[in-house]
Amino acid sequence: MTKKLPILVVDDSKDDVFLLCRAFKRAGLDPSLIHVRDGEEAVDYLSGENPFTDRARYPLPTLMLLDVKMPKLDGFDVLQWILTRNELNNLRVVMFSSSFQREDVEKAKVLGAVDYLTKPTGIEGFDDVVQTIARKWLPSAE
């Protein structure tokens, strides 16, 4: 039995998170999806601040899906913060946003994001996004 890969989903849209979780299940993937609602919670999670101090319960993720536009700290603020943390050098961050402005894509890449995916408008689009994430960023079972 393999250990579930922890994926941190940072998004303030409950609907998008629901559709993303559903798409992972439909694809037959079984990661451990951890959801936080904004950039401030993401920083707290990644730094192990209360209430995320128990790393057995709140492990460091192998992948983070990060929205750009959120309350408190936005996705770019979180990326900038990650750059200052050596212990997060191996964290792969995929921006997952409804914005596909060229400036946003370029800024995300400069700040260390490994990919930038646009949020789909329909349920089937979430299935496609999950397939892309699985193919590019999740280790295959061997």
Backbone as a ProteinNet text record, in pm:
[ID]
protein_1_A
[PRIMARY]
MTKKLPILVVDDSKDDVFLLCRAFKRAGLDPSLIHVRDGEEAVDYLSGENPFTDRARYPLPTLMLLDVKMPKLDGFDVLQWILTRNELNNLRVVMFSSSFQREDVEKAKVLGAVDYLTKPTGIEGFDDVVQTIARKWLPSAE
[TERTIARY]
84.8	0	89	60.5	141.8	81.6	170	128.7	62.5	-43.2	-110.7	-23	-16.4	61.7	-17.5	40.3	-31.2	-24.9	-141.1	-152.9	-227.8	-165.1	-228.2	-300.1	-430.9	-513.3	-544.1	-497.9	-516.6	-611.7	-737.4	-839.9	-956.4	-1006.9	-1118.5	-1254.5	-1256.8	-1382.5	-1416.1	-1517.8	-1560.2	-1606.2	-1671.5	-1719.6	-1604	-1500.6	-1385.6	-1314.8	-1302.5	-1237.8	-1321.1	-1452.4	-1540.6	-1522.8	-1524.3	-1511.2	-1373.3	-1271.6	-1137.2	-1127.8	-1180	-1180	-1257.1	-1371.2	-1452.8	-1377.2	-1305.1	-1229.4	-1116.6	-1050	-946.4	-1007.4	-1123.3	-1189.5	-1230.9	-1287.7	-1331.9	-1214.4	-1095.9	-976.7	-913.6	-968.8	-914.2	-786.1	-761.9	-643.8	-683.5	-590.3	-623.4	-520.2	-497	-404.6	-474.1	-397.4	-453.2	-465.6	-586.4	-608.7	-636.1	-557.8	-571.7	-611.4	-718.8	-768.8	-753	-696.8	-697.8	-758.4	-818.5	-903	-834.6	-714.1	-649	-498.2	-427.4	-282.3	-227.5	-295.4	-250	-255.7	-363.9	-372.6	-266.9	-236.2	-133	2.1	36.7	163	163.8	52.6	43.8	62.4	-3.3	8.6	153.3	213.8	348.6	452.9	429.3	525.6	494	384.5	348.9	296.1	235.8	176.6	42.2	1	-128	-239.9	-327.9	-356.8	-288.6	-185.4	-122.6	11.7	27.3	155.9	186.9	87.1	106.3	135.4	264.1	302.4	253.3	220.8	161.8	22	-48.8	-183.9	-183.4	-85.3	-73.9	65.8	90.7	225.1	256.2	385.7	423.8	380.3	322.2	273.7	388.2	363.4	457.2	422	296.9	246.4	146.6	147.4	49.2	-20.1	-153	-234.2	-276.8	-233.6	-244.7	-321.1	-432.2	-508.8	-432.2	-456	-389.5	-465.9	-592.5	-671	-746.5	-698	-759.1	-752.7	-835.9	-827.4	-700.4	-669	-553.8	-424	-366.2	-247.2	-286.7	-244.7	-277.6	-170.9	-191.6	-100	42	57.8	192.3	263.7	189	247.2	297	218.6	257.9	382.7	386.9	506.5	629.7	614.4	725.9	773.9	681.1	716	790.1	742.3	805.4	951.6	981.5	1119.3	1214.8	1163.5	1248.1	1266	1204.2	1203.6	1279.7	1402.3	1484.7	1420.5	1345.6	1284.4	1174.4	1135.5	1031.2	1086.6	1218.2	1280.9	1224.8	1180.9	1131.5	980.8	913.7	769.5	740.7	661.8	620.1	487.4	483	362.9	306.3	179.4	106	1.5	10	-91.7	-218.2	-330.5	-460.1	-557.4	-576.3	-646	-744.3	-842.6	-935.8	-874.3	-765.4	-696.3	-593.7	-597.3	-493.6	-426.8	-408.7	-337.7	-190.4	-131.5	8.7	99.8	70.4	151.6	146.7	26.8	12.6	93.4	85.8	159.4	309.2	357.4	500.6	546.8	467.7	503.8	509.8	413.3	411.6	537.2	576.1	695.6	821.9	832.1	947.6	957.4	841.2	839	849.5	865.9	894.8	784.7	670.7	566	614.2	585.6	628.2	529.2	407.4	305.7	197.3	117	6.7	-111.5	-214.7	-333	-452.8	-532	-651.4	-767.9	-844.8	-962.3	-1063.9	-1115.9	-1216.2	-1352.3	-1439.3	-1574	-1674	-1643	-1735.9	-1676.4	-1763.8	-1721.5	-1618.4	-1641.6	-1549.6	-1412	-1407.4	-1278.7	-1193.7	-1258	-1183.3	-1121.3	-1190.9	-1133.2	-1006	-1009	-891.6	-776.3	-806.9	-704.1	-637.8	-717.3	-661.7	-573.8	-614.4	-530.7	-397	-399.2	-275.1	-187.3	-246.9	-171.1	-109.6	-187.4	-138.9	-24.1	-40.2	60.7	190.9	180.9	299.4	363.5	281.7	334	316.6	247.7	233.5	313.2	391.7	468	373.9	410.1	326.2	353.6	249.5	263.2	337	435.6	513.8	507.1
-117.8	0	123.6	218.7	338.8	449.2	535.9	648.8	753.8	814.1	918.2	1042.2	1100.8	1221.9	1342.1	1420.4	1538.7	1651.3	1701.6	1815.7	1925.1	2041	2154.8	2238	2253.9	2334.3	2465.2	2575.2	2706.4	2783.9	2793.9	2854.7	2900.2	3019.1	3071.7	3032.3	2961.4	2918.5	2774.7	2759.5	2625.1	2542.6	2607.3	2535.8	2478.9	2559.9	2511.7	2397.5	2407.5	2301.2	2173.2	2186.4	2069.4	2002.2	2081.1	2025.1	1962.8	2021.4	1966.7	1832.3	1826.1	1699.6	1591.8	1629.7	1535.1	1483.7	1573.6	1533.4	1437	1458.4	1364.5	1226.5	1220.9	1092.4	1026.3	1104.4	1050	994.7	1053.3	1007.8	884.8	842.6	727	757.9	885.4	926.4	942.5	912.9	915.4	993.7	1120.3	1197.9	1242.5	1291.6	1351.2	1500.7	1545.2	1686.7	1761.3	1864.1	1947.8	2086.2	2140.4	2269	2377.9	2490.4	2612.2	2722	2822.6	2918.8	3044.1	3071.6	3194.5	3183.9	3285.1	3284.1	3285.6	3353.8	3357.4	3218.1	3144.5	3006.9	2917.9	2942.9	2864.3	2883.9	3008.9	3036.7	2971	2981.2	2915.8	2764.7	2705.5	2560.6	2522.5	2591	2555.7	2579.5	2675.8	2703.3	2626.4	2550.4	2470.2	2551.3	2665	2749.1	2690.5	2726.4	2683.3	2721.5	2632.7	2499.9	2385.4	2415.8	2315.3	2265.3	2259.6	2222.3	2073.3	1988.7	1843.4	1796.5	1772.3	1733.4	1593.2	1510.1	1380.4	1401.7	1496.9	1526.9	1626.2	1716.5	1820.9	1815.4	1713.6	1696.9	1805.8	1831	1922.5	1861.3	1941.1	1887.6	1862.5	1774.1	1753.7	1845.6	1891	1977.5	2074.4	2197.8	2295.6	2355.8	2354.2	2421.4	2554.4	2663.6	2795.2	2891.7	2943.4	3045.2	3177.1	3263.8	3394.4	3494.2	3511.3	3615.2	3558.7	3598.3	3552.4	3665.1	3654.9	3755.6	3737	3837.8	3841.4	3843.6	3729.2	3722.6	3658	3717.4	3654.2	3549.9	3481.4	3375.3	3423.3	3544	3596.7	3624.6	3673.2	3694.1	3561.5	3457.1	3324.5	3275.4	3289.8	3249.2	3325.5	3455.3	3537.7	3488.2	3453.1	3402	3268.3	3180.2	3048.4	3063.8	3164.9	3187.6	3212.2	3257.1	3287.7	3166.8	3055.3	2937.2	2821.9	2797.4	2689.4	2552.6	2530.6	2399	2368.6	2468.8	2447.9	2447.5	2431.9	2432.3	2324.5	2211.9	2100.9	2106.5	2206.2	2218.8	2267.2	2188.5	2228.2	2302.8	2422.1	2504.5	2521.8	2484.4	2505.1	2611.6	2721.8	2825.2	2773.1	2794.8	2745.3	2861.2	2934.3	3061.6	3082.7	3167	3204.7	3312	3371.8	3473.7	3407.7	3445.4	3397.6	3517.1	3621.3	3737.8	3704.6	3744.3	3714.1	3760.1	3876.6	3929.7	3836.9	3780.6	3689.5	3561.7	3508	3385.2	3408.8	3518.2	3548.4	3573.1	3647.4	3675.7	3547.2	3457.4	3329.9	3248.6	3243.3	3166.3	3228.1	3362.4	3430.2	3400.3	3389.4	3363	3214.3	3128.4	2989	2888.2	2931.2	2834.3	2744.9	2615.7	2522	2515.4	2565	2561.8	2662.9	2695.6	2789.1	2733.9	2691.4	2634	2724.4	2741.9	2824.2	2738.3	2793.4	2721.8	2706.7	2587.6	2565.1	2620.1	2632.4	2681.8	2568.9	2450.1	2338.6	2221.8	2130.7	2013.5	1930.7	1908.4	1826.2	1889.5	2022	2090.9	2059	2037.4	2000.2	1862.4	1772.4	1640.7	1656.2	1744.5	1768.3	1826.9	1919.9	1982.2	1876.8	1790.5	1686.2	1591	1558	1471.5	1538.5	1668.6	1742.7	1742.7	1768.5	1768.1	1630.7	1526.9	1390.4	1357.1	1391.2	1359	1434.9	1561.9	1645.8	1650.8	1637.9	1671.2	1563.7	1457	1349.9	1229.5	1169.3	1051.9	938.3	868.2	756.9	635.3	555.1	430.7	330.1	268.3	169.7	34.2
0	0	0	-89.7	-97.1	-13	32.4	114	23.8	73.3	-2.9	-11.3	-130.6	-149.2	-99.2	-8.7	38.1	-65.4	-101.4	-192.5	-118.4	-108.1	-42.9	-148.1	-129.4	-219.5	-147.1	-205.1	-144.4	-234.6	-190.8	-275.3	-188.7	-215.8	-137.5	-195.1	-307.1	-368.2	-327.9	-244.4	-202.5	-322.3	-417.9	-536	-617.5	-639.7	-716.5	-644.4	-513.2	-435.9	-443.6	-432.7	-444	-580.1	-688	-822.5	-844.2	-785.9	-796.4	-723.9	-602.4	-526.3	-601.8	-655.6	-731.8	-855.1	-922.1	-1040.9	-1005	-891	-847.5	-824.1	-760.9	-735.7	-866.3	-958.4	-1087.4	-1167.4	-1146.6	-1218.6	-1153.6	-1039.2	-969.5	-894	-871.4	-795.6	-650.3	-563.7	-421.7	-341	-377.4	-295.1	-167.1	-74.7	45.2	19.1	-15.5	-45.2	84.3	106.7	224.8	174.9	228.6	179.8	284.5	241.6	322.5	236.2	301.6	231.7	178.6	224.3	178.2	196.8	148.4	155	295.6	385.5	524.6	587.4	563.1	613	547.9	421	352.6	420.5	452.4	520.6	658.2	730.2	861.1	847.9	748.7	727.7	697.7	601.4	558.2	667.4	753.7	860.7	988.8	989.4	1105	1222.2	1190.4	1295.2	1338.4	1457.4	1511.4	1413.9	1378.1	1432.4	1356.6	1276.9	1189.8	1243.4	1375.2	1434.2	1425.9	1419.6	1417.9	1275	1244.8	1107.8	1071	1167.5	1134.9	1076.4	1130.6	1083.4	966.9	966.8	864	800.9	718.4	660.9	558.2	539.4	432.7	299.4	213.2	85.4	-12.1	-107.8	-217.2	-333.9	-334.9	-440.6	-379.1	-428.8	-383.4	-505.5	-501.3	-603.2	-542.2	-602.4	-541.3	-629.8	-577.6	-648.3	-642.8	-739	-740.5	-654.9	-683.5	-617.9	-498.1	-377.8	-252.8	-150.7	-47.5	59.1	142.8	220.7	312.3	233.8	201.3	115.9	-15.6	-127.3	-255.2	-290.3	-400.8	-440.5	-463.4	-516.5	-538.5	-406.3	-306.2	-173.4	-115.7	-134.5	-83.5	-156.3	-287.9	-363.1	-315.3	-294.1	-246.6	-110.4	-22.7	109.5	98.5	10.4	-8	-49.6	-130.2	-174.9	-58	54.6	170.4	262.2	230.1	318	252.8	299.8	243.7	256.7	365.1	385.8	283.6	205.8	104.9	-37.5	-50.4	-183.3	-275.9	-219.7	-302.6	-327.9	-271.1	-290.8	-432.4	-503.9	-638.1	-626	-684	-676.9	-817.3	-831	-955.8	-928.1	-1000.8	-988.7	-1055.9	-990.5	-1039.2	-1025.5	-1133.3	-1123.2	-1237.1	-1211.5	-1317.8	-1407.1	-1362.5	-1441.9	-1533	-1659.7	-1750.6	-1818.3	-1739.6	-1790.8	-1802.4	-1913.7	-1941	-1825.9	-1770	-1659.7	-1538.4	-1509.3	-1396.4	-1418.2	-1538.4	-1571	-1556.3	-1613.6	-1607.8	-1464.2	-1387	-1248.5	-1166.6	-1187.7	-1115.7	-1146	-1271.2	-1309.7	-1249.5	-1251.2	-1192.4	-1043.3	-976.7	-832.8	-797.9	-899.2	-871	-899	-948.9	-982.2	-1097	-1086.8	-1191.7	-1307	-1282.9	-1387.3	-1352.9	-1452.3	-1434.7	-1512.9	-1441.8	-1505.7	-1481.4	-1585.6	-1573.6	-1526.4	-1432.2	-1382.4	-1495.6	-1511.3	-1616.1	-1574.8	-1672	-1643.3	-1623.3	-1669.4	-1655.9	-1580.4	-1539	-1461.5	-1538.2	-1666.9	-1746.4	-1753.7	-1751.4	-1754.2	-1632.8	-1517.8	-1398.1	-1415.4	-1484.5	-1513	-1596.1	-1695.1	-1779.5	-1698.7	-1609.1	-1525.4	-1437.2	-1377.3	-1289.8	-1370.5	-1491.3	-1575.9	-1605.6	-1631.6	-1655.8	-1531.7	-1416.5	-1290.5	-1267.1	-1286.3	-1263.3	-1357.5	-1482.7	-1583.8	-1559.7	-1523.1	-1513.1	-1374.7	-1268.6	-1136.9	-1030.5	-1059.3	-960.2	-1007.5	-917.1	-957.7	-996.8	-1101.5	-1145.5	-1059.4	-1042.7	-967	-1052.2	-996.2	-1073.3	-1009.4
[MASK]
++++++++++++++++++++++++++++++++++++++++++++++++++++++++++++++++++++++++++++++++++++++++++++++++++++++++++++++++++++++++++++++++++++++++++++++

